[in-house]
Amino acid sequence: MIVEVEHQRQGVDLIKIDNDETKIIFTNYGARVVSWKYHDNNIVLGNVVEADEFYHSNPFKFGASIGRYSGRIDNAKFKMKGKEYQLEKNNGEHHLHGGCHGLDNKLFDYEIRNEIAQIKVIFKTVLKSADDHFPGDIDVTITHIYDADHQWSIEYEAVASEDTLFSPTNHVYFNLNRDNNVVDNHRISSNQLDMYVLDERNIVTGDILDLHEVFEDNKIKLSDIFTSQHAQLSQQMTRFGGLDHPFTVGEHKMYVENHEFMLEVDTDMPHVVFFTFNQPDEWDSPFNIYKPHSGFTLETQFLPNDINLYGEKAPSILKAGEVFNSKTSFRIEEKVEND
């Protein structure tokens, strides 16, 4: 494998890894993925040529590392150890994805390690309580690994100075269609597909929909979800214009496929938020060439707003001095037989 670095403006570097039939590009801005090509097909949304401009102005967090907290925190506040914390309201009345001081807006320090059969890009930064108003500072290490078998893995490590919340993810948007058509033709599958219902404010409720039961099928086409006549599912799709929902999946694995490619996500996190890029018109920019359902995310994380749902038992609580570790892997393969 070959790796090279391209320096753009504003301190943005592109780390380019060439593994013959696949190529992947990362950047130190947001420790994000910029491009992932299988032969000539780029299966993620992004911008290589103008990365230094595209990502600074983009509200959709393309390919970015997210944290310290993924998803929404209801009313941008929570209690921990008897103290209430008021966070930035950057999504209506809610706090979303760590706010403007989150990981996606950090210029990370990094090093590249070219090891046997894999290349590691190790990104490091510090999240400061004085910036984001969460308790404690966190030393964060995010390692992107690309191996000889064309698998991309993300390893997260974090240590906090005080008890705090930490629920990282990556906000990469995939599209397996060669023509970048909408992803409505993609199918999702897993041994378990339990979808959390959201209220009108996009906050998780206690209701869960078993999509296997709704569709009586294991492989479910996204267009069938979007147009479902199931009362509760139809209400959700009408309300949000598509999926923006946490899932519990079987064996921590989920699959997405079209007629040509199969994408697998394998994670040790308990949930996957599947988002189908429902309102791209929220970005007024000449860079915005996107339409609804131009891509989908597989955000592996703790359940959004878990601190307000479960209090001191929330899985996202990271104790002072304890080491947080998590790993998510993505694998793409070309299907032998087309549907």
Contacts in CASP RR format, 6 or more apart in sequence:
PFRMAT RR
TARGET T0000
AUTHOR 0000-0000-0000
METHOD contacts of the structure
MODEL  1
MIVEVEHQRQGVDLIKIDNDETKIIFTNYGARVVSWKYHDNNIVLGNVVE
ADEFYHSNPFKFGASIGRYSGRIDNAKFKMKGKEYQLEKNNGEHHLHGGC
HGLDNKLFDYEIRNEIAQIKVIFKTVLKSADDHFPGDIDVTITHIYDADH
QWSIEYEAVASEDTLFSPTNHVYFNLNRDNNVVDNHRISSNQLDMYVLDE
RNIVTGDILDLHEVFEDNKIKLSDIFTSQHAQLSQQMTRFGGLDHPFTVG
EHKMYVENHEFMLEVDTDMPHVVFFTFNQPDEWDSPFNIYKPHSGFTLET
QFLPNDINLYGEKAPSILKAGEVFNSKTSFRIEEKVEND
1 17 0 8 1.000
1 18 0 8 1.000
1 19 0 8 1.000
1 114 0 8 1.000
1 118 0 8 1.000
1 119 0 8 1.000
1 146 0 8 1.000
1 148 0 8 1.000
2 17 0 8 1.000
2 18 0 8 1.000
3 15 0 8 1.000
3 16 0 8 1.000
3 17 0 8 1.000
3 18 0 8 1.000
3 112 0 8 1.000
3 114 0 8 1.000
3 119 0 8 1.000
4 15 0 8 1.000
4 16 0 8 1.000
4 18 0 8 1.000
5 13 0 8 1.000
5 14 0 8 1.000
5 15 0 8 1.000
5 16 0 8 1.000
5 112 0 8 1.000
6 13 0 8 1.000
6 14 0 8 1.000
6 16 0 8 1.000
7 13 0 8 1.000
8 14 0 8 1.000
8 51 0 8 1.000
8 52 0 8 1.000
9 52 0 8 1.000
10 29 0 8 1.000
10 52 0 8 1.000
10 56 0 8 1.000
11 28 0 8 1.000
11 29 0 8 1.000
11 52 0 8 1.000
11 107 0 8 1.000
12 27 0 8 1.000
12 28 0 8 1.000
12 29 0 8 1.000
12 51 0 8 1.000
12 52 0 8 1.000
12 55 0 8 1.000
12 107 0 8 1.000
13 27 0 8 1.000
13 28 0 8 1.000
13 110 0 8 1.000
14 25 0 8 1.000
14 26 0 8 1.000
14 27 0 8 1.000
14 34 0 8 1.000
14 48 0 8 1.000
14 51 0 8 1.000
15 25 0 8 1.000
15 26 0 8 1.000
15 27 0 8 1.000
15 28 0 8 1.000
15 110 0 8 1.000
15 112 0 8 1.000
15 121 0 8 1.000
16 23 0 8 1.000
16 24 0 8 1.000
16 25 0 8 1.000
17 23 0 8 1.000
17 24 0 8 1.000
17 25 0 8 1.000
17 26 0 8 1.000
17 119 0 8 1.000
17 146 0 8 1.000
19 146 0 8 1.000
19 148 0 8 1.000
19 150 0 8 1.000
21 38 0 8 1.000
21 39 0 8 1.000
21 150 0 8 1.000
22 36 0 8 1.000
22 37 0 8 1.000
22 38 0 8 1.000
22 39 0 8 1.000
22 150 0 8 1.000
22 332 0 8 1.000
23 35 0 8 1.000
23 36 0 8 1.000
23 37 0 8 1.000
24 33 0 8 1.000
24 35 0 8 1.000
24 36 0 8 1.000
24 37 0 8 1.000
24 146 0 8 1.000
24 152 0 8 1.000
25 33 0 8 1.000
25 34 0 8 1.000
25 35 0 8 1.000
25 36 0 8 1.000
25 48 0 8 1.000
26 32 0 8 1.000
26 33 0 8 1.000
26 34 0 8 1.000
26 121 0 8 1.000
26 144 0 8 1.000
27 34 0 8 1.000
27 51 0 8 1.000
27 55 0 8 1.000
28 107 0 8 1.000
28 108 0 8 1.000
28 109 0 8 1.000
28 110 0 8 1.000
28 123 0 8 1.000
29 51 0 8 1.000
29 52 0 8 1.000
29 55 0 8 1.000
29 56 0 8 1.000
29 106 0 8 1.000
29 107 0 8 1.000
29 108 0 8 1.000
30 55 0 8 1.000
30 64 0 8 1.000
30 65 0 8 1.000
30 103 0 8 1.000
30 104 0 8 1.000
30 105 0 8 1.000
30 106 0 8 1.000
30 107 0 8 1.000
30 108 0 8 1.000
30 123 0 8 1.000
31 64 0 8 1.000
31 65 0 8 1.000
31 103 0 8 1.000
31 106 0 8 1.000
31 108 0 8 1.000
31 110 0 8 1.000
31 123 0 8 1.000
31 125 0 8 1.000
31 142 0 8 1.000
31 144 0 8 1.000
32 55 0 8 1.000
32 62 0 8 1.000
32 63 0 8 1.000
32 64 0 8 1.000
32 65 0 8 1.000
32 104 0 8 1.000
32 170 0 8 1.000
32 171 0 8 1.000
32 172 0 8 1.000
33 44 0 8 1.000
33 63 0 8 1.000
33 144 0 8 1.000
33 152 0 8 1.000
33 170 0 8 1.000
33 172 0 8 1.000
34 44 0 8 1.000
34 46 0 8 1.000
34 47 0 8 1.000
34 48 0 8 1.000
34 51 0 8 1.000
34 63 0 8 1.000
35 42 0 8 1.000
35 44 0 8 1.000
35 46 0 8 1.000
35 48 0 8 1.000
36 42 0 8 1.000
36 43 0 8 1.000
36 44 0 8 1.000
36 152 0 8 1.000
36 332 0 8 1.000
37 43 0 8 1.000
38 150 0 8 1.000
38 261 0 8 1.000
38 332 0 8 1.000
38 334 0 8 1.000
41 178 0 8 1.000
41 261 0 8 1.000
43 174 0 8 1.000
43 175 0 8 1.000
43 176 0 8 1.000
43 261 0 8 1.000
43 263 0 8 1.000
43 332 0 8 1.000
44 63 0 8 1.000
44 172 0 8 1.000
44 173 0 8 1.000
44 174 0 8 1.000
44 175 0 8 1.000
45 62 0 8 1.000
45 63 0 8 1.000
45 173 0 8 1.000
45 174 0 8 1.000
45 175 0 8 1.000
45 290 0 8 1.000
45 294 0 8 1.000
45 295 0 8 1.000
46 54 0 8 1.000
46 62 0 8 1.000
46 63 0 8 1.000
46 173 0 8 1.000
47 54 0 8 1.000
47 55 0 8 1.000
47 62 0 8 1.000
47 287 0 8 1.000
50 287 0 8 1.000
53 287 0 8 1.000
54 62 0 8 1.000
54 287 0 8 1.000
55 62 0 8 1.000
55 64 0 8 1.000
57 283 0 8 1.000
57 285 0 8 1.000
57 287 0 8 1.000
58 283 0 8 1.000
58 285 0 8 1.000
58 287 0 8 1.000
59 282 0 8 1.000
59 283 0 8 1.000
60 171 0 8 1.000
60 173 0 8 1.000
60 277 0 8 1.000
60 280 0 8 1.000
60 283 0 8 1.000
61 97 0 8 1.000
61 104 0 8 1.000
61 171 0 8 1.000
62 171 0 8 1.000
62 172 0 8 1.000
62 173 0 8 1.000
63 170 0 8 1.000
63 171 0 8 1.000
63 172 0 8 1.000
63 173 0 8 1.000
64 103 0 8 1.000
64 104 0 8 1.000
64 170 0 8 1.000
64 171 0 8 1.000
65 103 0 8 1.000
65 104 0 8 1.000
65 123 0 8 1.000
65 142 0 8 1.000
65 168 0 8 1.000
65 169 0 8 1.000
65 170 0 8 1.000
65 171 0 8 1.000
66 97 0 8 1.000
66 98 0 8 1.000
66 102 0 8 1.000
66 103 0 8 1.000
66 104 0 8 1.000
66 168 0 8 1.000
66 169 0 8 1.000
66 170 0 8 1.000
66 171 0 8 1.000
66 299 0 8 1.000
66 301 0 8 1.000
67 97 0 8 1.000
67 98 0 8 1.000
67 102 0 8 1.000
67 103 0 8 1.000
67 104 0 8 1.000
67 127 0 8 1.000
67 166 0 8 1.000
67 167 0 8 1.000
67 168 0 8 1.000
67 169 0 8 1.000
68 98 0 8 1.000
68 102 0 8 1.000
68 103 0 8 1.000
68 127 0 8 1.000
68 132 0 8 1.000
68 134 0 8 1.000
68 138 0 8 1.000
68 140 0 8 1.000
68 164 0 8 1.000
68 165 0 8 1.000
68 166 0 8 1.000
68 167 0 8 1.000
68 168 0 8 1.000
69 95 0 8 1.000
69 97 0 8 1.000
69 98 0 8 1.000
69 134 0 8 1.000
69 165 0 8 1.000
69 166 0 8 1.000
69 167 0 8 1.000
69 316 0 8 1.000
70 97 0 8 1.000
70 98 0 8 1.000
70 167 0 8 1.000
70 168 0 8 1.000
70 169 0 8 1.000
70 273 0 8 1.000
70 299 0 8 1.000
70 301 0 8 1.000
70 302 0 8 1.000
70 304 0 8 1.000
71 96 0 8 1.000
71 97 0 8 1.000
71 167 0 8 1.000
71 273 0 8 1.000
71 299 0 8 1.000
71 301 0 8 1.000
71 304 0 8 1.000
71 305 0 8 1.000
72 91 0 8 1.000
72 94 0 8 1.000
72 95 0 8 1.000
72 96 0 8 1.000
72 202 0 8 1.000
72 203 0 8 1.000
72 304 0 8 1.000
72 305 0 8 1.000
73 87 0 8 1.000
73 94 0 8 1.000
73 95 0 8 1.000
73 96 0 8 1.000
73 304 0 8 1.000
73 305 0 8 1.000
73 307 0 8 1.000
73 308 0 8 1.000
74 94 0 8 1.000
74 201 0 8 1.000
74 203 0 8 1.000
74 305 0 8 1.000
74 308 0 8 1.000
75 93 0 8 1.000
75 94 0 8 1.000
76 86 0 8 1.000
76 87 0 8 1.000
76 88 0 8 1.000
76 89 0 8 1.000
76 90 0 8 1.000
76 93 0 8 1.000
76 94 0 8 1.000
76 95 0 8 1.000
77 84 0 8 1.000
77 85 0 8 1.000
77 86 0 8 1.000
77 87 0 8 1.000
77 95 0 8 1.000
78 84 0 8 1.000
78 85 0 8 1.000
78 87 0 8 1.000
78 165 0 8 1.000
78 307 0 8 1.000
78 308 0 8 1.000
78 311 0 8 1.000
79 85 0 8 1.000
79 307 0 8 1.000
79 311 0 8 1.000
80 135 0 8 1.000
80 163 0 8 1.000
80 164 0 8 1.000
80 165 0 8 1.000
80 307 0 8 1.000
80 312 0 8 1.000
80 317 0 8 1.000
81 163 0 8 1.000
81 312 0 8 1.000
83 135 0 8 1.000
85 133 0 8 1.000
85 134 0 8 1.000
85 135 0 8 1.000
86 133 0 8 1.000
87 95 0 8 1.000
87 98 0 8 1.000
87 99 0 8 1.000
87 132 0 8 1.000
87 133 0 8 1.000
87 134 0 8 1.000
88 95 0 8 1.000
88 98 0 8 1.000
88 99 0 8 1.000
88 100 0 8 1.000
88 101 0 8 1.000
88 132 0 8 1.000
88 133 0 8 1.000
89 95 0 8 1.000
90 96 0 8 1.000
90 98 0 8 1.000
90 99 0 8 1.000
90 100 0 8 1.000
93 201 0 8 1.000
94 201 0 8 1.000
94 202 0 8 1.000
94 203 0 8 1.000
97 104 0 8 1.000
97 171 0 8 1.000
98 132 0 8 1.000
99 132 0 8 1.000
101 127 0 8 1.000
101 128 0 8 1.000
101 131 0 8 1.000
101 132 0 8 1.000
102 127 0 8 1.000
102 132 0 8 1.000
103 125 0 8 1.000
103 127 0 8 1.000
103 140 0 8 1.000
103 142 0 8 1.000
103 168 0 8 1.000
104 171 0 8 1.000
106 125 0 8 1.000
108 123 0 8 1.000
108 124 0 8 1.000
108 125 0 8 1.000
108 142 0 8 1.000
109 123 0 8 1.000
109 124 0 8 1.000
109 125 0 8 1.000
110 121 0 8 1.000
110 122 0 8 1.000
110 123 0 8 1.000
110 124 0 8 1.000
111 121 0 8 1.000
111 122 0 8 1.000
112 119 0 8 1.000
112 120 0 8 1.000
112 121 0 8 1.000
112 122 0 8 1.000
113 119 0 8 1.000
113 120 0 8 1.000
113 121 0 8 1.000
113 122 0 8 1.000
117 147 0 8 1.000
117 148 0 8 1.000
118 145 0 8 1.000
118 146 0 8 1.000
118 147 0 8 1.000
118 148 0 8 1.000
119 145 0 8 1.000
119 146 0 8 1.000
119 147 0 8 1.000
120 143 0 8 1.000
120 144 0 8 1.000
120 145 0 8 1.000
121 143 0 8 1.000
121 144 0 8 1.000
121 145 0 8 1.000
122 141 0 8 1.000
122 142 0 8 1.000
122 143 0 8 1.000
123 141 0 8 1.000
123 142 0 8 1.000
123 143 0 8 1.000
123 144 0 8 1.000
124 139 0 8 1.000
124 140 0 8 1.000
124 141 0 8 1.000
124 142 0 8 1.000
125 140 0 8 1.000
126 137 0 8 1.000
126 138 0 8 1.000
126 139 0 8 1.000
126 140 0 8 1.000
127 134 0 8 1.000
127 137 0 8 1.000
127 138 0 8 1.000
127 140 0 8 1.000
128 137 0 8 1.000
129 135 0 8 1.000
129 136 0 8 1.000
129 137 0 8 1.000
129 161 0 8 1.000
129 162 0 8 1.000
129 164 0 8 1.000
134 164 0 8 1.000
134 165 0 8 1.000
135 162 0 8 1.000
135 163 0 8 1.000
135 164 0 8 1.000
136 160 0 8 1.000
136 161 0 8 1.000
136 162 0 8 1.000
136 164 0 8 1.000
136 320 0 8 1.000
137 160 0 8 1.000
137 161 0 8 1.000
137 162 0 8 1.000
138 158 0 8 1.000
138 159 0 8 1.000
138 160 0 8 1.000
138 161 0 8 1.000
138 164 0 8 1.000
138 166 0 8 1.000
138 318 0 8 1.000
139 158 0 8 1.000
139 159 0 8 1.000
140 156 0 8 1.000
140 157 0 8 1.000
140 158 0 8 1.000
140 168 0 8 1.000
141 155 0 8 1.000
141 156 0 8 1.000
141 157 0 8 1.000
141 158 0 8 1.000
142 154 0 8 1.000
142 155 0 8 1.000
142 156 0 8 1.000
142 157 0 8 1.000
142 168 0 8 1.000
143 154 0 8 1.000
143 155 0 8 1.000
143 157 0 8 1.000
144 152 0 8 1.000
144 153 0 8 1.000
144 154 0 8 1.000
145 152 0 8 1.000
145 153 0 8 1.000
145 154 0 8 1.000
145 155 0 8 1.000
146 152 0 8 1.000
146 153 0 8 1.000
147 153 0 8 1.000
149 331 0 8 1.000
150 331 0 8 1.000
150 332 0 8 1.000
150 333 0 8 1.000
151 329 0 8 1.000
151 330 0 8 1.000
151 331 0 8 1.000
152 329 0 8 1.000
152 330 0 8 1.000
152 331 0 8 1.000
153 327 0 8 1.000
153 328 0 8 1.000
153 329 0 8 1.000
153 330 0 8 1.000
154 170 0 8 1.000
154 327 0 8 1.000
154 328 0 8 1.000
154 329 0 8 1.000
155 325 0 8 1.000
155 326 0 8 1.000
155 327 0 8 1.000
156 168 0 8 1.000
156 324 0 8 1.000
156 325 0 8 1.000
156 326 0 8 1.000
156 327 0 8 1.000
157 323 0 8 1.000
157 324 0 8 1.000
157 325 0 8 1.000
158 166 0 8 1.000
158 168 0 8 1.000
158 318 0 8 1.000
158 323 0 8 1.000
158 324 0 8 1.000
159 321 0 8 1.000
159 322 0 8 1.000
159 323 0 8 1.000
159 324 0 8 1.000
160 166 0 8 1.000
160 318 0 8 1.000
160 319 0 8 1.000
160 320 0 8 1.000
160 321 0 8 1.000
160 322 0 8 1.000
160 324 0 8 1.000
161 320 0 8 1.000
161 321 0 8 1.000
162 320 0 8 1.000
163 317 0 8 1.000
163 318 0 8 1.000
163 319 0 8 1.000
163 320 0 8 1.000
164 317 0 8 1.000
164 318 0 8 1.000
164 320 0 8 1.000
165 307 0 8 1.000
165 314 0 8 1.000
165 316 0 8 1.000
165 317 0 8 1.000
165 318 0 8 1.000
166 316 0 8 1.000
166 318 0 8 1.000
166 324 0 8 1.000
167 301 0 8 1.000
167 302 0 8 1.000
167 306 0 8 1.000
167 316 0 8 1.000
168 301 0 8 1.000
168 326 0 8 1.000
169 269 0 8 1.000
169 273 0 8 1.000
169 299 0 8 1.000
169 300 0 8 1.000
169 301 0 8 1.000
169 328 0 8 1.000
170 299 0 8 1.000
170 300 0 8 1.000
170 328 0 8 1.000
171 297 0 8 1.000
171 299 0 8 1.000
172 297 0 8 1.000
172 298 0 8 1.000
173 277 0 8 1.000
173 294 0 8 1.000
173 295 0 8 1.000
173 296 0 8 1.000
173 297 0 8 1.000
174 183 0 8 1.000
174 256 0 8 1.000
174 263 0 8 1.000
174 295 0 8 1.000
174 296 0 8 1.000
174 297 0 8 1.000
174 298 0 8 1.000
175 181 0 8 1.000
175 183 0 8 1.000
175 294 0 8 1.000
175 295 0 8 1.000
175 296 0 8 1.000
176 183 0 8 1.000
176 186 0 8 1.000
176 256 0 8 1.000
176 257 0 8 1.000
176 258 0 8 1.000
176 260 0 8 1.000
176 261 0 8 1.000
176 263 0 8 1.000
177 183 0 8 1.000
177 185 0 8 1.000
177 258 0 8 1.000
178 260 0 8 1.000
180 294 0 8 1.000
182 291 0 8 1.000
182 292 0 8 1.000
182 293 0 8 1.000
182 294 0 8 1.000
182 295 0 8 1.000
183 222 0 8 1.000
183 258 0 8 1.000
183 276 0 8 1.000
183 293 0 8 1.000
183 294 0 8 1.000
183 295 0 8 1.000
183 296 0 8 1.000
184 221 0 8 1.000
184 222 0 8 1.000
184 223 0 8 1.000
184 226 0 8 1.000
184 293 0 8 1.000
185 221 0 8 1.000
185 222 0 8 1.000
185 223 0 8 1.000
185 258 0 8 1.000
185 259 0 8 1.000
186 221 0 8 1.000
186 222 0 8 1.000
186 256 0 8 1.000
186 257 0 8 1.000
186 258 0 8 1.000
186 296 0 8 1.000
187 219 0 8 1.000
187 220 0 8 1.000
187 221 0 8 1.000
187 222 0 8 1.000
187 256 0 8 1.000
187 257 0 8 1.000
187 258 0 8 1.000
188 219 0 8 1.000
188 220 0 8 1.000
188 222 0 8 1.000
188 254 0 8 1.000
188 255 0 8 1.000
188 256 0 8 1.000
188 274 0 8 1.000
189 218 0 8 1.000
189 219 0 8 1.000
189 220 0 8 1.000
189 254 0 8 1.000
189 255 0 8 1.000
189 256 0 8 1.000
189 257 0 8 1.000
190 247 0 8 1.000
190 249 0 8 1.000
190 250 0 8 1.000
190 251 0 8 1.000
190 253 0 8 1.000
190 254 0 8 1.000
190 255 0 8 1.000
191 249 0 8 1.000
191 250 0 8 1.000
191 251 0 8 1.000
191 253 0 8 1.000
192 212 0 8 1.000
192 248 0 8 1.000
192 249 0 8 1.000
192 250 0 8 1.000
192 251 0 8 1.000
193 210 0 8 1.000
193 211 0 8 1.000
193 212 0 8 1.000
193 220 0 8 1.000
193 247 0 8 1.000
193 249 0 8 1.000
194 208 0 8 1.000
194 209 0 8 1.000
194 210 0 8 1.000
194 211 0 8 1.000
194 247 0 8 1.000
194 248 0 8 1.000
194 249 0 8 1.000
195 208 0 8 1.000
195 209 0 8 1.000
195 210 0 8 1.000
195 211 0 8 1.000
195 245 0 8 1.000
195 246 0 8 1.000
195 247 0 8 1.000
196 204 0 8 1.000
196 205 0 8 1.000
196 206 0 8 1.000
196 207 0 8 1.000
196 208 0 8 1.000
196 245 0 8 1.000
196 246 0 8 1.000
196 247 0 8 1.000
196 248 0 8 1.000
196 271 0 8 1.000
196 303 0 8 1.000
197 204 0 8 1.000
197 205 0 8 1.000
197 206 0 8 1.000
197 207 0 8 1.000
197 208 0 8 1.000
197 209 0 8 1.000
197 232 0 8 1.000
197 236 0 8 1.000
197 245 0 8 1.000
198 204 0 8 1.000
198 205 0 8 1.000
198 236 0 8 1.000
198 239 0 8 1.000
198 240 0 8 1.000
198 244 0 8 1.000
198 245 0 8 1.000
199 205 0 8 1.000
200 239 0 8 1.000
202 240 0 8 1.000
202 244 0 8 1.000
203 304 0 8 1.000
203 305 0 8 1.000
204 246 0 8 1.000
204 303 0 8 1.000
204 304 0 8 1.000
204 305 0 8 1.000
204 309 0 8 1.000
207 232 0 8 1.000
208 248 0 8 1.000
209 230 0 8 1.000
209 232 0 8 1.000
209 233 0 8 1.000
211 220 0 8 1.000
211 225 0 8 1.000
212 218 0 8 1.000
214 228 0 8 1.000
214 230 0 8 1.000
214 233 0 8 1.000
215 224 0 8 1.000
215 228 0 8 1.000
219 257 0 8 1.000
222 243 0 8 1.000
222 276 0 8 1.000
222 293 0 8 1.000
222 296 0 8 1.000
225 233 0 8 1.000
225 237 0 8 1.000
225 242 0 8 1.000
225 243 0 8 1.000
226 237 0 8 1.000
226 241 0 8 1.000
226 242 0 8 1.000
226 293 0 8 1.000
227 237 0 8 1.000
228 234 0 8 1.000
228 237 0 8 1.000
236 242 0 8 1.000
236 245 0 8 1.000
237 243 0 8 1.000
240 278 0 8 1.000
241 276 0 8 1.000
241 278 0 8 1.000
241 279 0 8 1.000
241 292 0 8 1.000
242 276 0 8 1.000
242 278 0 8 1.000
242 292 0 8 1.000
242 293 0 8 1.000
243 274 0 8 1.000
243 275 0 8 1.000
243 276 0 8 1.000
243 278 0 8 1.000
243 296 0 8 1.000
244 273 0 8 1.000
244 274 0 8 1.000
244 275 0 8 1.000
244 276 0 8 1.000
244 278 0 8 1.000
245 273 0 8 1.000
245 274 0 8 1.000
245 275 0 8 1.000
246 271 0 8 1.000
246 272 0 8 1.000
246 273 0 8 1.000
246 301 0 8 1.000
246 303 0 8 1.000
246 304 0 8 1.000
247 254 0 8 1.000
247 271 0 8 1.000
247 272 0 8 1.000
247 273 0 8 1.000
247 274 0 8 1.000
248 270 0 8 1.000
248 271 0 8 1.000
249 272 0 8 1.000
252 266 0 8 1.000
252 267 0 8 1.000
252 268 0 8 1.000
252 269 0 8 1.000
252 270 0 8 1.000
253 264 0 8 1.000
253 265 0 8 1.000
253 266 0 8 1.000
253 267 0 8 1.000
254 264 0 8 1.000
254 265 0 8 1.000
254 272 0 8 1.000
254 274 0 8 1.000
254 298 0 8 1.000
255 262 0 8 1.000
255 263 0 8 1.000
255 264 0 8 1.000
255 265 0 8 1.000
256 262 0 8 1.000
256 263 0 8 1.000
256 265 0 8 1.000
256 296 0 8 1.000
256 298 0 8 1.000
257 263 0 8 1.000
257 335 0 8 1.000
259 335 0 8 1.000
259 338 0 8 1.000
259 339 0 8 1.000
260 334 0 8 1.000
260 335 0 8 1.000
260 338 0 8 1.000
261 332 0 8 1.000
261 333 0 8 1.000
261 334 0 8 1.000
261 335 0 8 1.000
262 332 0 8 1.000
262 333 0 8 1.000
262 335 0 8 1.000
263 298 0 8 1.000
263 330 0 8 1.000
263 331 0 8 1.000
263 332 0 8 1.000
264 330 0 8 1.000
264 331 0 8 1.000
264 332 0 8 1.000
264 333 0 8 1.000
265 272 0 8 1.000
265 298 0 8 1.000
265 300 0 8 1.000
265 328 0 8 1.000
265 329 0 8 1.000
265 330 0 8 1.000
266 328 0 8 1.000
266 329 0 8 1.000
266 331 0 8 1.000
267 300 0 8 1.000
267 326 0 8 1.000
267 327 0 8 1.000
267 328 0 8 1.000
267 329 0 8 1.000
268 326 0 8 1.000
268 327 0 8 1.000
268 328 0 8 1.000
269 300 0 8 1.000
269 301 0 8 1.000
269 302 0 8 1.000
269 326 0 8 1.000
269 328 0 8 1.000
270 302 0 8 1.000
270 303 0 8 1.000
270 315 0 8 1.000
271 300 0 8 1.000
271 301 0 8 1.000
271 302 0 8 1.000
271 303 0 8 1.000
272 298 0 8 1.000
272 299 0 8 1.000
272 300 0 8 1.000
272 301 0 8 1.000
273 297 0 8 1.000
273 298 0 8 1.000
273 299 0 8 1.000
273 301 0 8 1.000
273 304 0 8 1.000
274 296 0 8 1.000
274 297 0 8 1.000
274 298 0 8 1.000
274 299 0 8 1.000
275 296 0 8 1.000
275 297 0 8 1.000
275 299 0 8 1.000
276 292 0 8 1.000
276 293 0 8 1.000
276 295 0 8 1.000
276 296 0 8 1.000
277 290 0 8 1.000
277 292 0 8 1.000
277 293 0 8 1.000
277 294 0 8 1.000
277 295 0 8 1.000
277 296 0 8 1.000
277 297 0 8 1.000
278 292 0 8 1.000
278 293 0 8 1.000
279 292 0 8 1.000
280 288 0 8 1.000
280 290 0 8 1.000
280 291 0 8 1.000
280 292 0 8 1.000
280 294 0 8 1.000
281 288 0 8 1.000
298 330 0 8 1.000
300 326 0 8 1.000
300 328 0 8 1.000
302 314 0 8 1.000
302 315 0 8 1.000
302 316 0 8 1.000
303 309 0 8 1.000
303 315 0 8 1.000
306 314 0 8 1.000
306 315 0 8 1.000
306 316 0 8 1.000
307 314 0 8 1.000
307 316 0 8 1.000
307 317 0 8 1.000
318 324 0 8 1.000
END
